[in-house]
């Protein structure tokens, strides 16, 4: 019985132990399952983490590659920037050099502009000089006033102005002019003003011609209401002036009795000029006077002198017509030949306001043209 009880108790104990062990086993199994789940979760998390790490490493690799490319790009750009900076510095140096050059050019221009303006003033002054010497000066010297009265009273007779009479009184009057070059007077040759010629008492061909032009202009102004003809003399060799003093209206004046008088233009219809040309016979230049019906307003009008009468300012000789005995120079030589034109080709003309010359380009040009050319230069520079 005891043994049965023992066996029963032992069995119960064994069952209890078994149940306890089973219960523990179940608990451990659950714990293991839970841990397995946890492990699986960890494993999954690890897998996810590894995936993320892989992706991150890949991204890092891409970023490193991108950074390398950017570094290369930055390096290239830096090199380009350095080149651009170097070019910029060169450009800045060039700009500064150009600025300095421009400032120098502007300074030169201002200097040149002032010189041109001074030149224009000088040319205007020269043109004023010709205007001032377009008429005979009255009230300057008593000798010249007596001369002008003699010419007015004695050289105009029966509505005829005898040019040789005027030239006669150059020497045979109180003014008492004589022909002499400035070199003989110890001075450099130049065109004297009329007052200088009167004061010195001498002059050469251009001085005589300038004075005769001024006298004719003055007589024209003083006798505007009279129809006065001009006459010259074509003197033969050895002829002399013969003047018979005026006593009454029937007396006449004779000039060059062995010559033929040349009837010329009318005083009020004429314009008077100084014309200069090369004289082959003397191998020198010479200046005479020309009377024309045409008024010259600019250098381009020079060819309007065709058919003008040319006469000698020292004695009133008739020398011929422009277009016959004389020509207007139209083709200047580029050499040292006097006045650069052929024999008796007019290469210089003096008007009441200007002086016209022919240049090496065979162009007639006056002081007024030079002023216009200078003004064009200044306008273009501005």
C-alpha positions in Angstrom: 0.0 0.0 0.0 2.8 2.2 1.0 4.5 1.3 -2.1 1.4 2.0 -4.1 1.1 5.3 -2.3 4.8 5.9 -2.9 4.4 5.0 -6.5 1.3 7.2 -6.7 3.1 10.1 -5.0 6.1 9.5 -7.1 3.9 9.4 -10.2 2.2 12.6 -9.2 5.5 14.2 -8.4 6.8 12.9 -11.7 3.7 14.2 -13.5 4.1 17.5 -11.6 7.7 17.7 -12.6 6.8 16.7 -16.1 4.1 19.3 -16.3 6.4 21.8 -14.8 9.1 20.9 -17.2 6.6 21.0 -20.1 5.4 24.3 -18.8 9.0 25.5 -18.6 9.6 24.0 -22.0 6.6 25.8 -23.4 7.7 29.0 -21.8 11.2 28.5 -23.2 9.8 27.6 -26.5 7.7 30.8 -26.5 10.8 32.7 -25.4 12.8 31.1 -28.2 10.0 31.8 -30.7 9.9 35.3 -29.4 13.7 35.5 -29.6 13.6 34.0 -33.1 11.1 36.6 -34.1 13.3 39.2 -32.5 16.2 37.7 -34.3 14.2 37.7 -37.6 13.3 41.3 -36.9 16.9 42.0 -36.2 17.8 40.1 -39.3 15.3 42.0 -41.3 16.4 45.3 -39.8 20.0 44.3 -40.4 19.1 43.4 -44.0 17.4 46.8 -44.4 20.3 48.5 -42.7 22.8 46.7 -45.0 20.6 47.7 -48.0 20.6 51.3 -46.8 24.4 51.1 -46.1 24.8 49.7 -49.7 22.6 52.4 -51.1 24.5 54.9 -49.0 27.8 53.6 -50.1 26.6 53.8 -53.7 25.4 57.3 -53.1 28.6 58.2 -51.5 30.5 56.7 -54.5 28.3 58.7 -56.8 28.8 61.8 -54.8 32.6 61.2 -54.7 32.5 60.7 -58.5 30.4 63.9 -58.8 32.7 65.7 -56.5 35.6 64.6 -58.6 33.9 65.8 -61.7 33.0 69.1 -59.9 36.6 69.4 -58.7 37.8 68.9 -62.3 35.2 71.4 -63.5 36.1 73.8 -60.7 39.8 73.3 -61.6 39.0 74.0 -65.3 36.8 76.9 -64.4 39.5 78.2 -62.1 42.0 78.0 -64.9 39.6 79.8 -67.2 39.0 82.4 -64.5 42.7 82.9 -64.1 43.1 83.2 -67.9 40.2 85.7 -68.0 41.7 87.6 -65.1 45.0 87.7 -66.9 43.2 88.8 -70.1 41.2 91.4 -68.0 44.5 92.7 -66.7 45.9 92.9 -70.2 42.7 94.6 -71.4 42.8 97.1 -68.5 46.4 97.8 -69.4 45.4 98.3 -73.0 42.5 100.4 -72.0 44.7 102.6 -69.8 47.2 102.8 -72.7 44.4 103.8 -75.1 43.1 106.2 -72.5 46.5 107.8 -72.3 46.8 107.8 -76.0 43.3 109.3 -76.3 44.3 112.0 -73.8 47.5 112.7 -75.8 45.5 112.9 -79.0 42.9 115.2 -77.4 45.7 117.4 -76.1 47.3 117.3 -79.6 43.8 118.1 -81.1 43.3 121.0 -78.8 46.8 122.3 -79.6 46.1 121.7 -83.3 42.7 123.3 -83.0 44.2 126.4 -81.4 46.9 126.4 -84.2 44.2 126.1 -86.8 42.1 128.8 -85.2 45.2 131.0 -85.1 45.9 130.2 -88.7 42.3 131.1 -89.6 42.8 134.4 -87.7 46.0 135.0 -89.7 44.3 134.2 -93.0 41.4 136.5 -92.1 43.9 139.1 -91.2 45.6 138.6 -94.6 42.3 138.8 -96.4 41.5 142.0 -94.5 44.9 143.3 -95.7 43.8 142.8 -99.3 40.5 144.6 -98.6 42.4 147.5 -96.9 44.5 147.8 -100.1 41.7 147.6 -102.5 41.4 151.4 -102.7 43.9 154.2 -102.8 44.4 155.7 -99.3 43.2 159.3 -99.2 44.4 161.7 -96.5 47.5 159.5 -95.8 50.2 161.8 -97.2 50.0 165.1 -99.0 52.1 163.8 -101.8 49.6 160.9 -102.5 46.6 163.3 -102.2 48.2 165.6 -104.8 48.9 162.6 -107.1 45.2 161.4 -106.8 43.9 164.9 -107.7 46.3 165.1 -110.7 45.0 161.8 -111.9 41.3 162.8 -111.4 41.9 166.2 -113.1 44.4 165.3 -115.9 43.9 161.7 -116.8 40.1 161.7 -117.5 39.4 163.7 -120.6 36.4 163.6 -122.9 35.0 160.7 -120.9 38.2 158.7 -121.4 40.5 157.5 -118.7 44.0 157.2 -120.1 45.8 154.5 -118.1 49.3 155.6 -119.3 48.5 159.0 -117.8 48.1 157.4 -114.4 51.4 155.5 -114.6 53.1 158.7 -115.9 52.2 160.5 -112.7 53.6 157.7 -110.5 57.0 159.2 -111.2 56.1 162.7 -112.4 54.3 164.0 -109.4 54.9 164.9 -105.8 54.7 161.1 -105.0 57.7 160.5 -107.3 57.6 156.7 -107.3 60.5 154.7 -108.8 60.8 151.1 -109.7 63.1 149.2 -107.3 62.9 145.8 -105.8 62.9 145.3 -102.0 66.2 143.4 -102.3 67.8 146.6 -103.8 66.3 148.5 -100.9 68.0 146.1 -98.5 64.8 144.3 -97.6 63.3 140.8 -98.3 61.0 140.7 -101.3 57.3 140.8 -100.3 54.1 142.5 -101.4 54.1 145.9 -99.9 50.9 147.7 -98.8 50.0 150.8 -100.8 50.9 153.0 -97.8 54.4 151.3 -97.6 55.0 151.9 -101.3 54.0 155.6 -100.9 56.1 156.0 -97.8 59.2 154.3 -99.2 58.8 155.9 -102.6 59.6 152.7 -104.5 58.2 149.3 -105.4 58.5 146.5 -107.9 56.0 145.1 -110.4 53.5 143.6 -107.9 53.6 146.8 -105.8 52.9 148.9 -108.9 50.1 146.6 -110.0 48.5 146.6 -106.5 48.6 150.4 -106.5 47.2 150.8 -110.0 44.3 148.4 -109.2 43.6 150.5 -106.1 43.6 153.8 -108.1 41.3 152.4 -110.7 38.9 151.1 -108.0 39.0 154.6 -106.4 38.3 156.4 -109.7 35.5 154.0 -110.4 33.9 154.8 -107.1 34.4 158.6 -107.6 33.0 158.6 -111.1 30.0 156.3 -110.8 27.7 158.6 -112.7 30.0 159.1 -115.7 30.4 156.8 -118.7 34.2 156.7 -118.9 36.1 154.5 -121.2 39.5 153.0 -120.5 42.3 153.4 -123.0 45.8 151.9 -123.1 48.8 152.4 -125.4 50.5 149.8 -127.5 53.8 151.6 -127.6 56.5 151.0 -130.3 60.2 150.9 -129.5 61.6 154.3 -128.4 58.3 156.0 -127.8 58.0 158.7 -125.1 55.2 160.2 -123.0 54.2 163.6 -124.3 51.7 165.5 -122.2 50.2 168.8 -123.2 48.9 170.7 -120.1 45.2 171.3 -120.1 44.3 175.0 -120.8 40.8 174.8 -122.0 38.3 172.2 -123.0 39.6 172.1 -126.6 43.0 171.0 -125.6 43.8 167.3 -125.8 46.3 165.0 -124.2 48.6 162.8 -126.3 50.4 159.8 -125.1 52.9 157.8 -127.1 52.5 159.8 -130.3 54.1 157.1 -132.4 51.8 154.4 -131.0 48.3 153.2 -131.6 45.9 153.8 -128.8 44.0 150.7 -127.5 40.3 151.3 -126.7 39.4 149.1 -123.7 36.5 148.6 -121.4 34.3 151.1 -119.6 35.4 152.1 -116.1 32.1 151.4 -114.4 31.7 148.0 -116.1 35.2 146.8 -115.2 36.7 144.8 -112.4 40.4 145.1 -111.8 42.9 142.5 -110.8 46.6 141.9 -110.3 47.7 138.9 -112.4 51.2 137.3 -112.2 52.9 135.0 -114.6 56.2 133.6 -115.7 58.0 135.7 -118.4 60.3 133.5 -120.5 62.1 136.6 -122.0 63.3 137.8 -118.6 63.3 134.3 -116.9 61.5 135.9 -114.0 57.9 136.3 -112.8 56.1 139.4 -113.6 52.9 141.0 -112.4 50.5 143.2 -114.4 46.9 144.4 -114.3 43.8 142.9 -115.8 40.5 144.5 -116.5 37.4 142.3 -117.0 33.7 142.5 -117.2 33.4 139.6 -114.8 33.7 139.8 -111.0 35.6 136.9 -109.3 34.0 135.7 -106.1 36.1 132.7 -105.5 39.1 130.8 -106.8 37.0 128.6 -109.0 35.9 131.8 -110.9 39.5 132.4 -112.2 38.6 131.2 -115.7 36.1 134.1 -116.0 39.1 136.2 -116.7 39.1 134.8 -120.2 39.2 137.8 -122.7 40.2 140.3 -120.0 42.7 143.0 -121.1 46.1 142.9 -119.6 48.2 146.1 -119.2 51.6 147.0 -117.7 51.3 148.9 -114.4 54.6 150.7 -114.8 53.8 152.5 -118.1 50.2 151.6 -119.2 51.3 149.5 -122.2 48.6 147.2 -123.5 50.0 143.7 -123.2 47.2 141.6 -124.7 44.2 139.5 -123.9 43.9 136.5 -121.6 43.1 133.6 -124.0 45.3 135.1 -126.7 48.7 136.6 -125.6 48.1 135.2 -122.1 46.7 131.9 -120.7 45.3 130.9 -117.4 47.5 128.2 -115.9 45.5 125.0 -115.7 48.3 122.4 -115.3 50.9 123.2 -112.7 54.3 121.4 -112.9 55.6 119.5 -110.0 59.1 120.9 -110.1 61.0 124.0 -109.1 60.0 126.0 -112.2 59.1 129.5 -111.3 55.4 129.7 -110.5 55.1 126.1 -111.8 53.4 127.1 -115.1 54.4 127.8 -118.7 55.4 131.1 -120.3 52.7 133.8 -119.8 50.4 131.4 -118.1 48.8 133.3 -115.2 49.4 131.5 -111.9 48.5 134.1 -109.3 45.5 136.5 -109.2 44.9 139.2 -106.6 41.3 140.5 -106.1 40.0 143.1 -103.7 39.4 140.5 -101.0 41.6 137.5 -101.7 44.6 136.0 -103.5 44.3 133.0 -105.8 47.1 130.6 -106.6 47.4 127.3 -108.4 48.9 124.4 -106.4 50.8 121.3 -107.5 47.5 119.5 -107.9 46.6 122.0 -110.6 43.8 123.5 -108.4 43.1 127.1 -108.1 42.7 128.0 -104.4 42.3 131.1 -102.4 42.6 132.1 -98.7 38.9 131.8 -98.2 39.1 128.2 -99.6 41.9 127.5 -97.1 39.7 128.7 -94.2 36.9 126.4 -95.4 39.3 123.5 -95.7 40.6 124.1 -92.1 37.0 124.4 -90.8 36.1 121.1 -92.4 39.2 119.5 -90.8 38.1 120.8 -87.4 34.5 119.6 -87.9 35.7 116.1 -88.9 37.9 116.0 -85.8 35.0 117.0 -83.6 
